[in-house]
Amino acid sequence: MCFRDDRNEPSDSAAVEPPATAAAFSAPGRSRTRRGWRSCILKLIDLNCPEAYADICKRIAKYVFLACVLISFVGCGIQIFQKNSYLYLFCLSYPFVLYLTIFGFNLEQFLRTIVDTEVNCINGMPVHSCSSNAISVRSEVEALKSDFNNRFKQIIFTSVLNAYYSGFVPCVLVPKHLYYDIFWVTQHLGFIFIGGFTMCVAYCFPVRYCDVFHRAALHLGTWNRVTHRTHHPPPYAWSKSTIFPYGAYVRHLGEIYRASGFCTSAVPANNSHIRFFVIFKNPALIYMVLFGIQIVLVVVQLLILMASREWHNLISIGFLLLANYFTLFKIARDYLIAKRIYAGESTGDKFKTN
């Protein structure tokens, strides 16, 4: 991002400032600082507080910390409003409106990236129940879907927040007499959003997490509607409490369906169950898509780095590449692990369908 004072014509480097360099990590740091401080406070309580009073102390520390954060926000807002127009205050506080729209008045998502949303959850990681009851399997799938949606909303919010404060706010609040490169700013904003998105996905959806969904998907199974009038055994009447084996035929709402999973407890023609099974039948595909996005991002940034000549552009892209290299390594590792784990199951599926 290049700023130049238009009142002093034309100076290529004398009045050039590199705010994008500092902004590359300012917004992610701002969004993680509150969670970092909270983690340190909870760690100190665990180390020094007796176990009988640990929960009470953590609850008190939570509300005291929230009060301090709120007071600091209000104080900064008052100073900004006194020195600048209300537009500055609105631009800086807009993410809080977005937070209320997505999460409501739930404060846990403000303090924690991963929040336990179901009872069967240990340290933010859901546990597969491996039930033999079809109703329990579908209930577990609904709970996992809710947890997945909450994490995905957190990913979207964090990615938008980082891009908003790193690329959009500096341009909106820049003095009118300064010029900046719109193309470079837009490019920088896109890199921040995509890089932050893939980094958050790699953190919120590790292999262990997707493996829980994979096991639930195997128990859920799926149905294929029989469209042709071919010879098949007499269909059973579908029952919500029955787990059907592979190849079983059932009749539901006047249609005939065939079970295509190892065991099937899903509701026939339920689009939500179909999506869940298709996505998590082979989690390696998820990491393959992420790996493709991340490798394209890194290659594009390397090409821009080689074509750049201004020192502040080199530093800005260099910092982004450092963060994206780490994300690329983690996604590649998860993809190779998932591919090795689920390769045998994919081979078994092909053998079974043949």
C-alpha positions in Angstrom: 0.0 0.0 0.0 1.5 3.3 -1.1 0.6 6.7 0.3 1.8 9.9 -1.2 1.1 13.5 -0.2 -0.5 15.2 -3.2 0.3 18.7 -2.0 4.0 18.0 -2.7 4.3 17.1 -6.4 5.6 14.5 -7.6 7.8 12.6 -5.1 8.2 8.9 -5.7 9.8 8.0 -2.4 10.1 10.9 -0.1 6.6 10.8 1.2 5.9 7.1 0.8 4.6 5.3 3.9 4.1 1.6 4.3 1.0 1.2 6.5 0.2 -2.1 4.9 3.3 -3.6 6.4 2.2 -2.9 9.9 -1.4 -3.7 9.1 -0.5 -7.2 7.8 -0.5 -8.4 11.4 -2.2 -5.7 13.4 -5.7 -6.9 12.9 -5.0 -10.6 13.5 -3.1 -9.6 16.6 -5.9 -7.3 17.7 -8.5 -10.1 17.4 -6.3 -12.6 19.2 -5.0 -10.4 22.0 -8.2 -10.7 24.1 -8.1 -14.4 23.8 -4.4 -14.6 24.6 -4.8 -12.6 27.8 -7.9 -14.6 28.8 -5.9 -17.8 28.3 -3.0 -16.5 30.4 -5.5 -15.5 33.2 -7.1 -18.9 33.2 -3.7 -20.6 33.3 -2.7 -18.6 36.3 -5.9 -19.5 38.1 -5.4 -23.2 37.3 -1.8 -23.0 38.7 -2.5 -21.0 41.9 -6.1 -21.4 42.8 -7.4 -24.4 44.9 -9.5 -26.7 42.8 -12.6 -26.2 44.9 -12.6 -22.4 44.0 -11.3 -22.7 40.5 -14.7 -22.5 38.7 -15.8 -19.5 40.8 -12.5 -17.7 40.2 -12.7 -18.3 36.5 -16.2 -17.0 36.3 -15.3 -13.8 38.3 -12.2 -13.3 36.1 -14.3 -13.7 33.0 -16.7 -10.8 33.9 -13.9 -8.6 35.3 -12.0 -9.1 32.0 -15.1 -8.3 29.9 -15.6 -5.2 32.0 -12.0 -4.1 31.4 -12.4 -4.7 27.7 -15.6 -2.8 27.5 -14.2 0.2 29.5 -11.2 0.3 27.2 -13.4 0.3 24.1 -15.7 3.0 25.4 -12.7 5.1 26.4 -11.1 4.8 22.9 -14.4 5.5 21.3 -14.8 8.7 23.3 -11.4 9.9 22.3 -11.9 9.1 18.6 -15.3 10.9 18.6 -13.8 14.0 20.2 -10.9 14.2 17.8 -12.6 13.0 14.6 -16.0 12.7 13.0 -18.6 10.1 13.8 -17.6 8.3 10.5 -14.3 7.2 12.1 -16.2 5.8 15.1 -18.7 4.0 13.0 -16.0 2.4 10.8 -14.1 1.1 13.8 -17.2 -0.2 15.7 -18.9 -1.8 12.7 -17.5 -5.3 13.4 -19.3 -5.2 16.8 -22.6 -4.8 14.9 -21.6 -7.7 12.7 -20.7 -9.8 15.8 -24.2 -9.1 17.3 -25.8 -10.1 13.9 -23.9 -13.4 13.8 -23.6 -14.5 17.4 -26.2 -12.3 19.2 -25.4 -11.5 22.8 -23.4 -14.7 23.5 -20.1 -13.6 25.0 -18.3 -17.0 24.8 -17.6 -16.5 21.0 -16.0 -13.2 21.8 -13.6 -14.7 24.3 -13.0 -18.2 22.7 -12.5 -19.4 19.2 -13.9 -22.9 19.9 -16.9 -23.2 22.3 -18.3 -26.4 23.5 -21.8 -26.6 22.0 -22.8 -30.1 23.0 -22.7 -32.2 26.2 -20.5 -35.0 24.6 -17.5 -32.7 24.1 -14.1 -32.7 25.8 -11.8 -29.6 25.6 -13.7 -28.3 22.6 -13.5 -31.6 20.7 -16.7 -33.6 20.2 -16.7 -37.3 20.9 -18.4 -39.9 18.7 -20.9 -42.0 20.7 -21.0 -45.0 18.3 -24.7 -45.7 19.0 -26.6 -48.6 17.6 -29.9 -46.7 17.8 -30.9 -44.8 14.6 -32.6 -42.0 16.5 -29.5 -41.4 18.6 -27.3 -41.4 15.4 -29.5 -38.7 13.9 -29.4 -36.7 17.1 -25.6 -36.9 17.2 -25.5 -35.7 13.6 -27.7 -32.7 14.4 -25.4 -31.8 17.3 -22.3 -32.1 15.1 -23.9 -29.9 12.4 -24.6 -27.3 15.0 -21.0 -27.4 16.2 -19.7 -27.2 12.7 -21.9 -24.2 11.8 -20.8 -22.4 15.0 -17.1 -22.9 14.1 -17.7 -21.9 10.5 -19.4 -18.7 11.6 -16.4 -18.0 13.8 -14.1 -18.6 10.8 -16.0 -16.2 8.6 -16.2 -13.5 11.3 -12.5 -13.7 12.1 -11.5 -13.6 8.4 -13.7 -10.6 7.7 -12.5 -8.9 10.8 -8.8 -9.3 9.9 -9.4 -8.1 6.3 -11.6 -5.2 7.4 -9.1 -3.8 9.9 -6.0 -4.6 7.7 -7.2 -3.4 4.3 -10.4 -1.5 4.5 -10.2 0.7 7.6 -6.8 2.2 6.8 -8.1 3.4 3.4 -11.3 4.8 4.7 -9.6 6.8 7.5 -6.7 8.0 5.5 -6.4 11.8 5.2 -7.8 13.2 2.0 -4.6 14.7 0.7 -2.8 11.3 0.6 -2.9 9.0 -2.4 -2.8 5.2 -2.2 -2.6 2.4 -4.8 -6.2 1.0 -5.1 -5.0 -2.1 -6.9 -2.5 -2.9 -4.2 -4.9 -2.2 -1.4 -7.6 -4.5 -3.0 -5.0 -7.2 -3.5 -3.7 -6.9 0.0 -7.3 -7.1 1.4 -8.0 -10.3 -0.6 -4.8 -11.9 0.5 -5.6 -11.2 4.2 -9.1 -12.6 3.9 -8.1 -15.8 2.0 -5.0 -16.4 4.2 -6.9 -15.8 7.4 -9.8 -18.0 6.2 -7.5 -21.0 5.4 -5.6 -20.5 8.6 -8.8 -20.5 10.7 -10.1 -23.6 8.9 -6.9 -25.5 9.5 -7.1 -24.5 13.2 -10.9 -25.1 13.8 -11.2 -28.3 11.7 -8.2 -30.6 12.5 -8.0 -34.2 11.4 -9.3 -35.5 14.8 -12.4 -33.2 14.5 -13.2 -34.3 11.0 -12.7 -38.0 12.0 -15.6 -37.7 14.4 -17.8 -36.4 11.6 -16.6 -39.2 9.4 -17.6 -41.9 11.9 -20.9 -40.2 12.4 -21.4 -40.1 8.6 -20.7 -43.9 8.3 -23.3 -44.6 10.9 -25.7 -42.2 9.2 -25.4 -43.6 5.7 -27.4 -42.5 2.7 -30.2 -43.6 0.4 -30.3 -43.7 -3.4 -33.8 -43.4 -4.9 -34.7 -46.3 -7.2 -35.9 -44.6 -10.4 -36.1 -47.6 -12.8 -38.6 -50.4 -12.4 -36.0 -53.1 -12.0 -36.3 -56.4 -10.2 -35.5 -56.0 -6.6 -36.6 -57.7 -3.3 -39.8 -56.5 -1.7 -39.0 -53.2 0.1 -39.4 -52.8 3.9 -41.4 -50.0 5.4 -38.9 -47.3 6.5 -38.8 -47.0 10.3 -37.2 -44.1 12.2 -35.8 -46.4 14.9 -34.2 -49.0 12.5 -30.7 -49.1 11.2 -30.8 -50.7 7.7 -27.9 -52.7 6.3 -26.1 -52.1 3.0 -28.3 -52.8 0.0 -31.6 -52.8 1.8 -34.7 -51.5 0.0 -37.3 -49.4 1.8 -40.4 -47.6 0.9 -40.9 -44.0 2.1 -43.5 -41.5 1.1 -44.4 -43.6 -2.0 -40.8 -43.9 -3.3 -38.4 -46.8 -3.1 -34.8 -46.2 -1.8 -31.8 -48.4 -1.6 -29.2 -48.1 1.2 -25.8 -47.4 -0.1 -23.9 -47.0 3.2 -22.4 -49.7 5.4 -25.3 -49.0 7.8 -28.0 -46.5 7.1 -30.1 -44.6 9.7 -30.7 -41.4 7.6 -34.1 -40.2 6.6 -34.7 -40.9 2.9 -34.6 -37.8 0.7 -33.4 -35.7 3.6 -31.1 -33.1 1.9 -29.3 -32.2 5.1 -28.4 -35.9 5.8 -27.3 -36.3 2.2 -25.0 -33.3 2.4 -23.5 -34.5 5.7 -22.7 -37.9 4.3 -21.2 -36.6 1.0 -19.0 -34.0 2.7 -17.7 -36.2 5.5 -17.6 -39.6 3.8 -14.0 -38.9 2.9 -12.6 -35.9 4.8 -9.4 -36.1 2.8 -11.3 -34.3 0.0 -11.8 -31.3 2.3 -8.1 -31.0 3.0 -7.3 -31.5 -0.7 -9.5 -28.5 -1.6 -7.9 -26.4 1.1 -4.4 -27.5 0.0 -5.2 -26.4 -3.6 -6.5 -23.0 -2.4 -3.4 -22.5 -0.2 -0.9 -23.5 -2.8 -2.5 -21.2 -5.4 -2.4 -18.4 -2.9 1.3 -19.0 -2.1 2.3 -19.2 -5.8 0.5 -16.0 -6.6 2.1 -14.2 -3.7 5.6 -15.5 -4.8 5.0 -14.2 -8.3 3.9 -10.8 -7.0 7.0 -10.8 -4.7 9.3 -11.3 -7.6 7.6 -8.6 -9.7 7.6 -6.0 -6.9 10.2 -3.3 -6.6 9.1 -1.0 -3.8 10.5 -2.1 -0.4 7.3 -1.7 1.5 5.5 -4.0 -0.9 8.3 -6.6 -0.5 8.0 -6.5 3.3 4.2 -6.7 3.2 4.1 -9.7 0.8 7.0 -11.3 2.7 5.1 -11.2 6.0 2.0 -12.6 4.4 4.1 -15.4 2.9 5.6 -16.4 6.2 2.1 -16.9 7.7 0.8 -18.7 4.6 3.9 -21.0 4.6 2.9 -22.2 8.1 -0.7 -22.7 7.0 0.4 -24.6 3.9 2.6 -26.9 5.9 -0.3 -27.7 8.4 -2.9 -28.3 5.6 -0.5 -30.5 3.6 0.3 -32.5 6.7 -3.4 -33.0 7.5 -4.2 -33.9 3.9 -1.5 -36.6 3.8 -2.6 -38.0 7.2 -6.3 -38.0 6.1 -5.5 -39.5 2.7 -3.5 -42.4 4.4 -6.2 -43.0 7.0 -9.2 -43.1 4.6 -7.5 -44.7 1.6 -8.5 -48.2 2.8 -12.1 -47.3 3.3 -12.4 -45.8 -0.2 -11.0 -49.0 -1.7 -13.5 -51.0 0.3 -16.3 -48.8 -1.0 -15.3 -49.4 -4.6 -15.0 -53.1 -4.1 -18.5 -53.1 -2.5 -20.1 -51.1 -5.2 -18.6 -53.4 -7.9 
